[in-house]
Amino acid sequence: MPFDAFSIAHLAKELNEHLRNGRIDKIYQPDQETVIIEVFHPFPRRELQLLISVHPQYY
């Protein structure tokens, strides 16, 4: 999937909407290619997980 400026801008906007005012609670590295960032959001109260991977399966 190619990443052009439009795609990156949309991704940044979506991440900003969900992660704004959040606090990083935990960071996991389940394997060499994957990082999971757990974000606690106080209002509305929820926990979000951001999965970042370089594994080809997720492309």
mmCIF file of the N, C-alpha and C atoms, coordinates in Angstrom:
data_MODEL
# 
_entry.id   MODEL 
# 
loop_
_atom_site.group_PDB 
_atom_site.id 
_atom_site.type_symbol 
_atom_site.label_atom_id 
_atom_site.label_alt_id 
_atom_site.label_comp_id 
_atom_site.label_asym_id 
_atom_site.label_entity_id 
_atom_site.label_seq_id 
_atom_site.pdbx_PDB_ins_code 
_atom_site.Cartn_x 
_atom_site.Cartn_y 
_atom_site.Cartn_z 
_atom_site.occupancy 
_atom_site.B_iso_or_equiv 
_atom_site.pdbx_formal_charge 
_atom_site.auth_seq_id 
_atom_site.auth_comp_id 
_atom_site.auth_asym_id 
_atom_site.auth_atom_id 
_atom_site.pdbx_PDB_model_num 
ATOM 1   N N  . MET A 1 1  ? 0.845   -1.174  0.000  1.00 0.00 ? 1  MET A N  1 
ATOM 2   C CA . MET A 1 1  ? 0.000   0.000   0.000  1.00 0.00 ? 1  MET A CA 1 
ATOM 3   C C  . MET A 1 1  ? 0.892   1.238   0.000  1.00 0.00 ? 1  MET A C  1 
ATOM 4   N N  . PRO A 1 2  ? 0.782   2.074   -1.006 1.00 0.00 ? 2  PRO A N  1 
ATOM 5   C CA . PRO A 1 2  ? 1.618   3.274   -1.052 1.00 0.00 ? 2  PRO A CA 1 
ATOM 6   C C  . PRO A 1 2  ? 1.127   4.339   -0.067 1.00 0.00 ? 2  PRO A C  1 
ATOM 7   N N  . PHE A 1 3  ? 2.063   5.046   0.504  1.00 0.00 ? 3  PHE A N  1 
ATOM 8   C CA . PHE A 1 3  ? 1.738   6.141   1.411  1.00 0.00 ? 3  PHE A CA 1 
ATOM 9   C C  . PHE A 1 3  ? 2.075   7.451   0.730  1.00 0.00 ? 3  PHE A C  1 
ATOM 10  N N  . ASP A 1 4  ? 1.061   8.185   0.330  1.00 0.00 ? 4  ASP A N  1 
ATOM 11  C CA . ASP A 1 4  ? 1.272   9.513   -0.217 1.00 0.00 ? 4  ASP A CA 1 
ATOM 12  C C  . ASP A 1 4  ? 0.916   10.530  0.866  1.00 0.00 ? 4  ASP A C  1 
ATOM 13  N N  . ALA A 1 5  ? 1.049   11.801  0.553  1.00 0.00 ? 5  ALA A N  1 
ATOM 14  C CA . ALA A 1 5  ? 0.800   12.860  1.532  1.00 0.00 ? 5  ALA A CA 1 
ATOM 15  C C  . ALA A 1 5  ? -0.640  12.832  2.035  1.00 0.00 ? 5  ALA A C  1 
ATOM 16  N N  . PHE A 1 6  ? -1.590  12.532  1.162  1.00 0.00 ? 6  PHE A N  1 
ATOM 17  C CA . PHE A 1 6  ? -2.994  12.482  1.562  1.00 0.00 ? 6  PHE A CA 1 
ATOM 18  C C  . PHE A 1 6  ? -3.235  11.365  2.581  1.00 0.00 ? 6  PHE A C  1 
ATOM 19  N N  . SER A 1 7  ? -2.675  10.188  2.326  1.00 0.00 ? 7  SER A N  1 
ATOM 20  C CA . SER A 1 7  ? -2.846  9.050   3.240  1.00 0.00 ? 7  SER A CA 1 
ATOM 21  C C  . SER A 1 7  ? -2.222  9.330   4.598  1.00 0.00 ? 7  SER A C  1 
ATOM 22  N N  . ILE A 1 8  ? -1.034  9.896   4.598  1.00 0.00 ? 8  ILE A N  1 
ATOM 23  C CA . ILE A 1 8  ? -0.351  10.198  5.855  1.00 0.00 ? 8  ILE A CA 1 
ATOM 24  C C  . ILE A 1 8  ? -1.099  11.274  6.630  1.00 0.00 ? 8  ILE A C  1 
ATOM 25  N N  . ALA A 1 9  ? -1.619  12.294  5.950  1.00 0.00 ? 9  ALA A N  1 
ATOM 26  C CA . ALA A 1 9  ? -2.387  13.348  6.617  1.00 0.00 ? 9  ALA A CA 1 
ATOM 27  C C  . ALA A 1 9  ? -3.655  12.774  7.248  1.00 0.00 ? 9  ALA A C  1 
ATOM 28  N N  . HIS A 1 10 ? -4.338  11.883  6.534  1.00 0.00 ? 10 HIS A N  1 
ATOM 29  C CA . HIS A 1 10 ? -5.556  11.269  7.072  1.00 0.00 ? 10 HIS A CA 1 
ATOM 30  C C  . HIS A 1 10 ? -5.231  10.386  8.280  1.00 0.00 ? 10 HIS A C  1 
ATOM 31  N N  . LEU A 1 11 ? -4.150  9.627   8.197  1.00 0.00 ? 11 LEU A N  1 
ATOM 32  C CA . LEU A 1 11 ? -3.729  8.779   9.307  1.00 0.00 ? 11 LEU A CA 1 
ATOM 33  C C  . LEU A 1 11 ? -3.378  9.625   10.530 1.00 0.00 ? 11 LEU A C  1 
ATOM 34  N N  . ALA A 1 12 ? -2.643  10.716  10.321 1.00 0.00 ? 12 ALA A N  1 
ATOM 35  C CA . ALA A 1 12 ? -2.271  11.602  11.425 1.00 0.00 ? 12 ALA A CA 1 
ATOM 36  C C  . ALA A 1 12 ? -3.506  12.218  12.076 1.00 0.00 ? 12 ALA A C  1 
ATOM 37  N N  . LYS A 1 13 ? -4.487  12.610  11.270 1.00 0.00 ? 13 LYS A N  1 
ATOM 38  C CA . LYS A 1 13 ? -5.724  13.193  11.802 1.00 0.00 ? 13 LYS A CA 1 
ATOM 39  C C  . LYS A 1 13 ? -6.482  12.173  12.649 1.00 0.00 ? 13 LYS A C  1 
ATOM 40  N N  . GLU A 1 14 ? -6.588  10.940  12.144 1.00 0.00 ? 14 GLU A N  1 
ATOM 41  C CA . GLU A 1 14 ? -7.304  9.896   12.874 1.00 0.00 ? 14 GLU A CA 1 
ATOM 42  C C  . GLU A 1 14 ? -6.608  9.551   14.190 1.00 0.00 ? 14 GLU A C  1 
ATOM 43  N N  . LEU A 1 15 ? -5.282  9.423   14.165 1.00 0.00 ? 15 LEU A N  1 
ATOM 44  C CA . LEU A 1 15 ? -4.545  9.137   15.396 1.00 0.00 ? 15 LEU A CA 1 
ATOM 45  C C  . LEU A 1 15 ? -4.685  10.278  16.396 1.00 0.00 ? 15 LEU A C  1 
ATOM 46  N N  . ASN A 1 16 ? -4.646  11.511  15.914 1.00 0.00 ? 16 ASN A N  1 
ATOM 47  C CA . ASN A 1 16 ? -4.780  12.668  16.788 1.00 0.00 ? 16 ASN A CA 1 
ATOM 48  C C  . ASN A 1 16 ? -6.145  12.684  17.474 1.00 0.00 ? 16 ASN A C  1 
ATOM 49  N N  . GLU A 1 17 ? -7.201  12.349  16.735 1.00 0.00 ? 17 GLU A N  1 
ATOM 50  C CA . GLU A 1 17 ? -8.547  12.322  17.312 1.00 0.00 ? 17 GLU A CA 1 
ATOM 51  C C  . GLU A 1 17 ? -8.666  11.284  18.427 1.00 0.00 ? 17 GLU A C  1 
ATOM 52  N N  . HIS A 1 18 ? -8.062  10.126  18.244 1.00 0.00 ? 18 HIS A N  1 
ATOM 53  C CA . HIS A 1 18 ? -8.205  9.043   19.218 1.00 0.00 ? 18 HIS A CA 1 
ATOM 54  C C  . HIS A 1 18 ? -7.215  9.131   20.376 1.00 0.00 ? 18 HIS A C  1 
ATOM 55  N N  . LEU A 1 19 ? -6.044  9.705   20.149 1.00 0.00 ? 19 LEU A N  1 
ATOM 56  C CA . LEU A 1 19 ? -4.998  9.671   21.172 1.00 0.00 ? 19 LEU A CA 1 
ATOM 57  C C  . LEU A 1 19 ? -4.819  10.981  21.928 1.00 0.00 ? 19 LEU A C  1 
ATOM 58  N N  . ARG A 1 20 ? -5.477  12.040  21.483 1.00 0.00 ? 20 ARG A N  1 
ATOM 59  C CA . ARG A 1 20 ? -5.345  13.338  22.153 1.00 0.00 ? 20 ARG A CA 1 
ATOM 60  C C  . ARG A 1 20 ? -5.797  13.210  23.608 1.00 0.00 ? 20 ARG A C  1 
ATOM 61  N N  . ASN A 1 21 ? -5.063  13.824  24.516 1.00 0.00 ? 21 ASN A N  1 
ATOM 62  C CA . ASN A 1 21 ? -5.313  13.809  25.963 1.00 0.00 ? 21 ASN A CA 1 
ATOM 63  C C  . ASN A 1 21 ? -5.146  12.423  26.579 1.00 0.00 ? 21 ASN A C  1 
ATOM 64  N N  . GLY A 1 22 ? -4.560  11.504  25.843 1.00 0.00 ? 22 GLY A N  1 
ATOM 65  C CA . GLY A 1 22 ? -4.299  10.177  26.383 1.00 0.00 ? 22 GLY A CA 1 
ATOM 66  C C  . GLY A 1 22 ? -2.942  10.135  27.075 1.00 0.00 ? 22 GLY A C  1 
ATOM 67  N N  . ARG A 1 23 ? -2.728  9.061   27.822 1.00 0.00 ? 23 ARG A N  1 
ATOM 68  C CA . ARG A 1 23 ? -1.474  8.882   28.543 1.00 0.00 ? 23 ARG A CA 1 
ATOM 69  C C  . ARG A 1 23 ? -0.951  7.485   28.228 1.00 0.00 ? 23 ARG A C  1 
ATOM 70  N N  . ILE A 1 24 ? 0.321   7.399   27.865 1.00 0.00 ? 24 ILE A N  1 
ATOM 71  C CA . ILE A 1 24 ? 0.914   6.088   27.591 1.00 0.00 ? 24 ILE A CA 1 
ATOM 72  C C  . ILE A 1 24 ? 1.014   5.332   28.905 1.00 0.00 ? 24 ILE A C  1 
ATOM 73  N N  . ASP A 1 25 ? 0.371   4.180   28.940 1.00 0.00 ? 25 ASP A N  1 
ATOM 74  C CA . ASP A 1 25 ? 0.313   3.381   30.156 1.00 0.00 ? 25 ASP A CA 1 
ATOM 75  C C  . ASP A 1 25 ? 1.369   2.281   30.140 1.00 0.00 ? 25 ASP A C  1 
ATOM 76  N N  . LYS A 1 26 ? 1.447   1.539   29.039 1.00 0.00 ? 26 LYS A N  1 
ATOM 77  C CA . LYS A 1 26 ? 2.409   0.441   28.924 1.00 0.00 ? 26 LYS A CA 1 
ATOM 78  C C  . LYS A 1 26 ? 2.887   0.333   27.487 1.00 0.00 ? 26 LYS A C  1 
ATOM 79  N N  . ILE A 1 27 ? 4.099   -0.177  27.335 1.00 0.00 ? 27 ILE A N  1 
ATOM 80  C CA . ILE A 1 27 ? 4.655   -0.467  26.015 1.00 0.00 ? 27 ILE A CA 1 
ATOM 81  C C  . ILE A 1 27 ? 5.152   -1.909  26.046 1.00 0.00 ? 27 ILE A C  1 
ATOM 82  N N  . TYR A 1 28 ? 4.683   -2.699  25.093 1.00 0.00 ? 28 TYR A N  1 
ATOM 83  C CA . TYR A 1 28 ? 5.065   -4.105  24.992 1.00 0.00 ? 28 TYR A CA 1 
ATOM 84  C C  . TYR A 1 28 ? 5.803   -4.334  23.683 1.00 0.00 ? 28 TYR A C  1 
ATOM 85  N N  . GLN A 1 29 ? 6.714   -5.302  23.689 1.00 0.00 ? 29 GLN A N  1 
ATOM 86  C CA . GLN A 1 29 ? 7.333   -5.770  22.460 1.00 0.00 ? 29 GLN A CA 1 
ATOM 87  C C  . GLN A 1 29 ? 7.205   -7.292  22.439 1.00 0.00 ? 29 GLN A C  1 
ATOM 88  N N  . PRO A 1 30 ? 6.059   -7.797  21.922 1.00 0.00 ? 30 PRO A N  1 
ATOM 89  C CA . PRO A 1 30 ? 5.826   -9.239  21.949 1.00 0.00 ? 30 PRO A CA 1 
ATOM 90  C C  . PRO A 1 30 ? 6.790   -10.044 21.087 1.00 0.00 ? 30 PRO A C  1 
ATOM 91  N N  . ASP A 1 31 ? 7.297   -9.446  20.023 1.00 0.00 ? 31 ASP A N  1 
ATOM 92  C CA . ASP A 1 31 ? 8.321   -10.098 19.211 1.00 0.00 ? 31 ASP A CA 1 
ATOM 93  C C  . ASP A 1 31 ? 9.221   -9.028  18.609 1.00 0.00 ? 31 ASP A C  1 
ATOM 94  N N  . GLN A 1 32 ? 10.176  -9.469  17.828 1.00 0.00 ? 32 GLN A N  1 
ATOM 95  C CA . GLN A 1 32 ? 11.187  -8.559  17.300 1.00 0.00 ? 32 GLN A CA 1 
ATOM 96  C C  . GLN A 1 32 ? 10.617  -7.538  16.317 1.00 0.00 ? 32 GLN A C  1 
ATOM 97  N N  . GLU A 1 33 ? 9.484   -7.829  15.710 1.00 0.00 ? 33 GLU A N  1 
ATOM 98  C CA . GLU A 1 33 ? 8.927   -6.979  14.659 1.00 0.00 ? 33 GLU A CA 1 
ATOM 99  C C  . GLU A 1 33 ? 7.708   -6.173  15.094 1.00 0.00 ? 33 GLU A C  1 
ATOM 100 N N  . THR A 1 34 ? 7.289   -6.294  16.347 1.00 0.00 ? 34 THR A N  1 
ATOM 101 C CA . THR A 1 34 ? 6.025   -5.710  16.784 1.00 0.00 ? 34 THR A CA 1 
ATOM 102 C C  . THR A 1 34 ? 6.188   -4.941  18.087 1.00 0.00 ? 34 THR A C  1 
ATOM 103 N N  . VAL A 1 35 ? 5.528   -3.783  18.157 1.00 0.00 ? 35 VAL A N  1 
ATOM 104 C CA . VAL A 1 35 ? 5.452   -2.992  19.381 1.00 0.00 ? 35 VAL A CA 1 
ATOM 105 C C  . VAL A 1 35 ? 3.983   -2.653  19.607 1.00 0.00 ? 35 VAL A C  1 
ATOM 106 N N  . ILE A 1 36 ? 3.515   -2.804  20.833 1.00 0.00 ? 36 ILE A N  1 
ATOM 107 C CA . ILE A 1 36 ? 2.152   -2.433  21.205 1.00 0.00 ? 36 ILE A CA 1 
ATOM 108 C C  . ILE A 1 36 ? 2.239   -1.337  22.255 1.00 0.00 ? 36 ILE A C  1 
ATOM 109 N N  . ILE A 1 37 ? 1.594   -0.209  21.975 1.00 0.00 ? 37 ILE A N  1 
ATOM 110 C CA . ILE A 1 37 ? 1.560   0.910   22.911 1.00 0.00 ? 37 ILE A CA 1 
ATOM 111 C C  . ILE A 1 37 ? 0.145   0.998   23.466 1.00 0.00 ? 37 ILE A C  1 
ATOM 112 N N  . GLU A 1 38 ? 0.020   0.881   24.780 1.00 0.00 ? 38 GLU A N  1 
ATOM 113 C CA . GLU A 1 38 ? -1.275  0.962   25.442 1.00 0.00 ? 38 GLU A CA 1 
ATOM 114 C C  . GLU A 1 38 ? -1.465  2.394   25.937 1.00 0.00 ? 38 GLU A C  1 
ATOM 115 N N  . VAL A 1 39 ? -2.555  3.020   25.516 1.00 0.00 ? 39 VAL A N  1 
ATOM 116 C CA . VAL A 1 39 ? -2.832  4.414   25.862 1.00 0.00 ? 39 VAL A CA 1 
ATOM 117 C C  . VAL A 1 39 ? -4.103  4.464   26.696 1.00 0.00 ? 39 VAL A C  1 
ATOM 118 N N  . PHE A 1 40 ? -4.026  5.104   27.854 1.00 0.00 ? 40 PHE A N  1 
ATOM 119 C CA . PHE A 1 40 ? -5.194  5.299   28.713 1.00 0.00 ? 40 PHE A CA 1 
ATOM 120 C C  . PHE A 1 40 ? -5.778  6.664   28.405 1.00 0.00 ? 40 PHE A C  1 
ATOM 121 N N  . HIS A 1 41 ? -7.065  6.694   28.139 1.00 0.00 ? 41 HIS A N  1 
ATOM 122 C CA . HIS A 1 41 ? -7.761  7.941   27.820 1.00 0.00 ? 41 HIS A CA 1 
ATOM 123 C C  . HIS A 1 41 ? -8.752  8.207   28.951 1.00 0.00 ? 41 HIS A C  1 
ATOM 124 N N  . PRO A 1 42 ? -8.599  9.328   29.690 1.00 0.00 ? 42 PRO A N  1 
ATOM 125 C CA . PRO A 1 42 ? -9.431  9.554   30.873 1.00 0.00 ? 42 PRO A CA 1 
ATOM 126 C C  . PRO A 1 42 ? -10.897 9.877   30.577 1.00 0.00 ? 42 PRO A C  1 
ATOM 127 N N  . PHE A 1 43 ? -11.173 10.566  29.480 1.00 0.00 ? 43 PHE A N  1 
ATOM 128 C CA . PHE A 1 43 ? -12.569 10.939  29.204 1.00 0.00 ? 43 PHE A CA 1 
ATOM 129 C C  . PHE A 1 43 ? -12.860 10.859  27.730 1.00 0.00 ? 43 PHE A C  1 
ATOM 130 N N  . PRO A 1 44 ? -13.713 10.018  27.259 1.00 0.00 ? 44 PRO A N  1 
ATOM 131 C CA . PRO A 1 44 ? -14.379 8.969   28.036 1.00 0.00 ? 44 PRO A CA 1 
ATOM 132 C C  . PRO A 1 44 ? -13.376 7.899   28.451 1.00 0.00 ? 44 PRO A C  1 
ATOM 133 N N  . ARG A 1 45 ? -13.607 7.320   29.582 1.00 0.00 ? 45 ARG A N  1 
ATOM 134 C CA . ARG A 1 45 ? -12.650 6.370   30.157 1.00 0.00 ? 45 ARG A CA 1 
ATOM 135 C C  . ARG A 1 45 ? -12.523 5.141   29.259 1.00 0.00 ? 45 ARG A C  1 
ATOM 136 N N  . ARG A 1 46 ? -11.318 4.937   28.727 1.00 0.00 ? 46 ARG A N  1 
ATOM 137 C CA . ARG A 1 46 ? -11.069 3.787   27.858 1.00 0.00 ? 46 ARG A CA 1 
ATOM 138 C C  . ARG A 1 46 ? -9.571  3.559   27.720 1.00 0.00 ? 46 ARG A C  1 
ATOM 139 N N  . GLU A 1 47 ? -9.219  2.360   27.311 1.00 0.00 ? 47 GLU A N  1 
ATOM 140 C CA . GLU A 1 47 ? -7.831  2.020   27.009 1.00 0.00 ? 47 GLU A CA 1 
ATOM 141 C C  . GLU A 1 47 ? -7.751  1.660   25.538 1.00 0.00 ? 47 GLU A C  1 
ATOM 142 N N  . LEU A 1 48 ? -6.781  2.228   24.862 1.00 0.00 ? 48 LEU A N  1 
ATOM 143 C CA . LEU A 1 48 ? -6.580  1.964   23.443 1.00 0.00 ? 48 LEU A CA 1 
ATOM 144 C C  . LEU A 1 48 ? -5.236  1.273   23.260 1.00 0.00 ? 48 LEU A C  1 
ATOM 145 N N  . GLN A 1 49 ? -5.146  0.413   22.275 1.00 0.00 ? 49 GLN A N  1 
ATOM 146 C CA . GLN A 1 49 ? -3.885  -0.242  21.951 1.00 0.00 ? 49 GLN A CA 1 
ATOM 147 C C  . GLN A 1 49 ? -3.508  0.109   20.525 1.00 0.00 ? 49 GLN A C  1 
ATOM 148 N N  . LEU A 1 50 ? -2.301  0.619   20.369 1.00 0.00 ? 50 LEU A N  1 
ATOM 149 C CA . LEU A 1 50 ? -1.766  0.969   19.061 1.00 0.00 ? 50 LEU A CA 1 
ATOM 150 C C  . LEU A 1 50 ? -0.717  -0.081  18.703 1.00 0.00 ? 50 LEU A C  1 
ATOM 151 N N  . LEU A 1 51 ? -0.985  -0.850  17.663 1.00 0.00 ? 51 LEU A N  1 
ATOM 152 C CA . LEU A 1 51 ? -0.083  -1.909  17.220 1.00 0.00 ? 51 LEU A CA 1 
ATOM 153 C C  . LEU A 1 51 ? 0.778   -1.371  16.081 1.00 0.00 ? 51 LEU A C  1 
ATOM 154 N N  . ILE A 1 52 ? 2.086   -1.462  16.241 1.00 0.00 ? 52 ILE A N  1 
ATOM 155 C CA . ILE A 1 52 ? 3.031   -1.027  15.213 1.00 0.00 ? 52 ILE A CA 1 
ATOM 156 C C  . ILE A 1 52 ? 3.873   -2.245  14.853 1.00 0.00 ? 52 ILE A C  1 
ATOM 157 N N  . SER A 1 53 ? 3.859   -2.610  13.573 1.00 0.00 ? 53 SER A N  1 
ATOM 158 C CA . SER A 1 53 ? 4.576   -3.807  13.155 1.00 0.00 ? 53 SER A CA 1 
ATOM 159 C C  . SER A 1 53 ? 5.212   -3.599  11.785 1.00 0.00 ? 53 SER A C  1 
ATOM 160 N N  . VAL A 1 54 ? 6.357   -4.234  11.586 1.00 0.00 ? 54 VAL A N  1 
ATOM 161 C CA . VAL A 1 54 ? 7.008   -4.235  10.274 1.00 0.00 ? 54 VAL A CA 1 
ATOM 162 C C  . VAL A 1 54 ? 6.857   -5.597  9.605  1.00 0.00 ? 54 VAL A C  1 
ATOM 163 N N  . HIS A 1 55 ? 6.059   -6.460  10.197 1.00 0.00 ? 55 HIS A N  1 
ATOM 164 C CA . HIS A 1 55 ? 5.831   -7.793  9.648  1.00 0.00 ? 55 HIS A CA 1 
ATOM 165 C C  . HIS A 1 55 ? 5.012   -7.681  8.361  1.00 0.00 ? 55 HIS A C  1 
ATOM 166 N N  . PRO A 1 56 ? 5.384   -8.384  7.297  1.00 0.00 ? 56 PRO A N  1 
ATOM 167 C CA . PRO A 1 56 ? 4.662   -8.290  6.022  1.00 0.00 ? 56 PRO A CA 1 
ATOM 168 C C  . PRO A 1 56 ? 3.195   -8.720  6.105  1.00 0.00 ? 56 PRO A C  1 
ATOM 169 N N  . GLN A 1 57 ? 2.834   -9.497  7.105  1.00 0.00 ? 57 GLN A N  1 
ATOM 170 C CA . GLN A 1 57 ? 1.452   -9.948  7.264  1.00 0.00 ? 57 GLN A CA 1 
ATOM 171 C C  . GLN A 1 57 ? 0.499   -8.765  7.452  1.00 0.00 ? 57 GLN A C  1 
ATOM 172 N N  . TYR A 1 58 ? 0.943   -7.671  8.030  1.00 0.00 ? 58 TYR A N  1 
ATOM 173 C CA . TYR A 1 58 ? 0.078   -6.534  8.341  1.00 0.00 ? 58 TYR A CA 1 
ATOM 174 C C  . TYR A 1 58 ? 0.000   -5.522  7.216  1.00 0.00 ? 58 TYR A C  1 
ATOM 175 N N  . TYR A 1 59 ? 0.678   -5.753  6.110  1.00 0.00 ? 59 TYR A N  1 
ATOM 176 C CA . TYR A 1 59 ? 0.619   -4.807  4.993  1.00 0.00 ? 59 TYR A CA 1 
ATOM 177 C C  . TYR A 1 59 ? -0.506  -5.140  4.135  1.00 0.00 ? 59 TYR A C  1 
# 
